[in-house]
Amino acid sequence: MMFSEKFVLADRVLQVAPSPTLAVNAKAKALRAAGADILNFSVGEPDLSTPIHVCEAGKKAIDDGHTRYTPAAGTPELREAVCAKLKKDQGWDYVPDQVQISCGGKHGLYNIFQAIVNPGDEVLIPSPYWVSYPPMVQLAGGTPVIVPLRQESDFDIDPSILAQYATDKTKAIVLNSPSNPTGAVYSRAALAEVAKMAYANGWLVITDDMYEDLFYGEGRVPHILHADPRLKDQVVLSNGVSKSFAMTGWRIGYSVGPREVIKAMNKIQSQSTSNPAAPSQYAALAALTGPQDFPRQLREAFIPRRAFFVEALESITGVSCVNPMGAFYVFPNFSAYYGKTFNGQIIDGSVALADYFLGEAKVASVPGAAFGADAFIRFSFATSMENIKKGMDRIKKALAALQ
């Protein structure tokens, strides 16, 4: 009997696609392993190594025998450290039973949606969005409602547009600032208006703060809880050590919010992963409680790369790019080149153009269609200036070859 997906696989699997960013990164690595000179701008991870003291803490945890199960919610010490960080950095008061440690920020977000979304619930997702938000909502049985953001407004939230997409089925809204993929930071004024809407309608606000330490403005990045502290009981924070401490492979994220939500998330996690890896939790503890100069070093390394990338993109005829105020991505608009051809192949959108860049320029990027914005392509500047300069030269030549 032949295997048939129609009769074997669950419907929930058939409605979502694999992560496009991971797929592009895997393809780029495979081509590089085969000998191709690939410049990879697709991956969303810092190019600096994990701080030495963090690595040493992970090794010591193994040597000390911390290789067994921990509480499903994470070790008490790490949850305490998260609370201390939020108090020190933001002035927010939380206690450990309002914290869950997860297997990366992505896993924490998945737990959040599983805990709060019922069939028929709608979740507002500003677009461009991180690729995994809509599938996560769908896997929880909900309906992602995509709210368009405008390049002309630097991808800030427009409360009047948001109101047009809200209904009596709206359960939650996702805020990602600084944003992946745009690098945009929502203004305090816009967040204050969104906070009023959320408070009045009882929406849960999910804030993905993974890039909070990579902010290129003055002071702390604007946050909805600073715009309106009344929302605290309706906000679930999602964060982690992956970006700020170059710990993507350690897989440690954390979520903070109302006890009822965190308790439900812990129940789900106890029946899925049990707990994050114990040595990784001790490494994350060292990251949060040890020297805090590494995120600043990251910012300082990224600032000149960001400036060069944006200037180089803006110098290309027909290309426009919002200057990212956070994260480590540029998100240029290449739509002026759609409809052009190369060797008879039509560039009919971001997927075709990203494939063209990979095949002809040997530059890996992520098509904007994956983020709900087909006019754009995402490049990461979490790589060397040398690679960025080479990559931009290749991109310019590739675009010039289109007819």
Buried (B, 14 or more C-beta within 10 A) or exposed (E): EEEEEEEEEEEEEEEBEEBBBBBBBBBBBEBBEEEEEBBBBBBBBBBBEBBEEBBEBBEBBEEEEBEEEBEBBBBEBBBBBBBEBBEEEBEBEBEBBBBBBBBBBBBBBBBBBBBBBEEEBBBBBBBBBBBBBBBBBBBBBBBBBBBBBEBEBBBBBBBEBBEEBBEEEBBBBBBBBBBBBBBBBBBEEBBBBBBBBBBEBEBBBBBBBBBBBBBBEEEEBBBBBBBBEEBBEBBBBBBBBBBBBBBBEBBBBBBBBBEEBBBBBBBBBEEBBEBBBBBBBBBBBBBBBBEBEBBEEBBEBBEEBBEBBBEBBEEBEEBBBBBBBBBBBBBBBBBBBBEBEBEEBEBEBBBBBBBBBBBBBBBBBBBBBBBBBBBBBBBBBBBEEEBBBBBBEBBBEBBEEBE
